[in-house]
Amino acid sequence: KHAFGAEHGNRIYISVKRSHAKALKRFGAEAGISIEPSSAGYSLHLQTSGALQGVHKARTLGLDGAGGRIYYIDTGRDATHPDFSDRELKSVDFVNEGPEDWMGHGTHKAGISYANGVVYKGMAPKAEGRMGKVFAQSGSGASDGDIMAAAVDAMQWDADVISLSLRSPGTVDAKLARFFSDLTKQKNKKGHLPIITASAGTSGPFNETRSQPSTGEFVITVTA
């Protein structure tokens, strides 16, 4: 069904139907190829990731994000989601189609940071949140103009953290890499320097797959 990795090293990964597994093993044995089956039984860490990262230690000190401001540049946010029902979270629509999150990506990312539901809680459940929607329901992707405009809105809103989970090929000298790296040196209206985080990219798992703006010199790159 799928095969990848042939261009990198001496290991490839193949997914096949269960009915073909025995034939594949037999072929491997005859050809002198070592075949290792995948393992099952992995579980989700969504409910336990906070404990894995030691967040409970911060909780005992009363650190829950209260007073902090996190700005996401993403696909929008579902304002009706119960995990955000305890406060008003604003969205700014830069693509002129309304604040709805048709893709679910922005809602998911916002939940990681400041969800405050009965079951699921983010890392900073009491933080204020704001979303700059730069991805339209249809289209080839966000424009750098909308992304930078959202960053300006974040600064005017006095964001403490600006977070992006998007990618485009580019090195440290690329437009968005330079823009967001420079933004870390600019104080907001409160006189604070923003922390800017960006995903490393989704082109892996091999080498040289980081993309802008995560390649910015002073941007914090986040990998998973």
N, C-alpha and C positions, 0 to 999 in steps of 0.2 A: 504493500500500500504506500509506504514512504521509505525513502532512503536518503541519508545525508551523511556528510563527513568524509566522503571519498577523497576530497582534495586536501585533507589535513591529516597527516600522520598515517598510521597503519591500522586504524580502527574505523569501522563504519557502523552506522546504526540503521536497522531495518525493522519496520513493523509489518507483520503479515497476519493473515487470518489464522485463527486457531487450527482450522482444517489443513493448513499448509505447513504448520510448524514441524511436524515429523519429517516431511519431505525435505525441509530446509536443513534440519539437523543431519539427515542422512547424506545430503549433498556436501555439507561441511565436513563430515567425517571422511568421505571418499576423497575430498580435495585437500585434506590436511588443514582445514581452517577451524580454528577454535571459535565456537559459538556459545555465548553466555546468554541465558534467558533473562528477561527483565524481572524485577521483583515487585510484588504488589504489597498492599497494606499500609501505604503512606496515608497520613491523616492531615487535615487542615490545621493550621496554626493560628487562624484568625482570632479565636477566642483565647489563645494562650501566648500569643506573640509578645504581649506586654510583659508578662512574667519572664519570658526568655530574654528580654532586653533589660530586665531589672527595673522596669517602670514603677513597680510597687515601692521601691525605696524612695523614689521621688514623691509618690503619693503620701507616704508616712510623714514627709516633711511639709505637706500641704501644697505641693507643686502640682497643679492640675491645668495649667495654661491660662488661668484667670488673669485678665488684664493684657494678654498677648493677642496679637493680630496676625492671622495667616491668610495670605492671598494666593489663590490658585489660578493659574492661566491654563484653561483646559476646555472641556466640552460643555460646560454648564453644570447645573446641579438640580436635583429633584427636591424642590423646596417642601414638598408634601411628605417626604420620607420621615417616618416616626423617629429615627435616630437623631433628627435635627429639630424636633418639635418643641424643645425647651427654650428656643431663642429665635430671633429673626436673623436670618442669614441672607445678605443681599447678593445679587448677581448683576453684572453689567454686560449687556449684549453688544458685542462688537461686530456681529455678522447680520444684524437686522432680521432675526427670525424668532425672537422671543427667548426667554431665559431657560426654556426646557432643555433637559439633557437627553437628547435622543439616542445617544450612544451608551450612556451609563458610566463612562470612564471618569468623568469629573466627579460624579456623585461618589463613586468608589474611592477615589483619591481623597476627597474631602472627609469621608468617613474614617479613613486611616488616621487623619489628624485630629478631627474634633467631633466625631460622632459621640452622642451621649445617650444611647438607648438603654433599655433595660438589660439586654443581653450583650450587645456589642458596644464597646467604648473605644474611642480613639486615644492616641497618645496624649492629647491635650484637650480633654472633653469640655473644658470651660472656656476655651479660647474663642475669640470672635473670628468669624470667617467671612470671606468675600470671594466671589468667583468672577473672573474675567473670561467670558465665553468667546473663544476665537475660532472654534470649529463649527461649521455649519452642518446641517443634517446631510446635505449632499455637497459634493465638491471634492477637489483633489487634496485638500489639506488646508491648514491655516496659513495666512500670509504673515510675513515678518513685520509688516506695518501694523497689523492688528495686535500681534504679540507685543511689540514695543509700546503701542498705545496702552495696552493693558498694564504693562509695567509702570507706565507713567501714572495711571489711575491708582495702582498699588502704592506708589510713593505719596501721592496726594492723600490717600487714605491712612497714611502713617503705618504701613505694614511693617511688622517685625521680621516676617519671613515671606519670601516670594518663592513659590514652588512651581516647577514646570515638569511635566512628564510628556515630553514630545521630542522629536528628533529630526535632524536634517544633516546630511553629510557636511562635515566641516572641521577644520583644525582650530587651534588656538587663535588664529588670525581671522577666522570667519566672522561675518557681520554680527550675528547674535551672540557668539562667544565673546567678542570684544564689548558689545553693548552691555551685556549683563555683568561682565567682569568689572567694567567701569562703574556700573550702578552700585556695586558694593562699596564704593568709595564716596557715594553721595548721601548726605544726611537727609532724612525726612523732616517733616515740620517739627517733630519732637526733638530733633537733633540726634537721632539714632541712625546708625548705619544698618541697612537691611542685610539679613542673611539670605542668600539665594541658593536654592538647591535645584538640580536638574538631573533627570534620569540619564544614565550612561548611554542608552540606546537599546534597540531591540534587534540588532543585526547579528548577534553572537551565535554560537558561543566561542567563536575563535578570536584571534588577535586582531588588533587595529579596528575595532568596531565602535569605539566611542564617537559620539556625534555632538554637534553644537545644539544648544548652548553649554552642554556639560563640559566641553573642552575649554571653556573660559578659564583664565589663569586663577581667578579668585572665586570661581563658582564651585560649590560643593557638589561633587558627583555622587549620585546614589545608584547603587547596583542591587540586584536581587538574585 
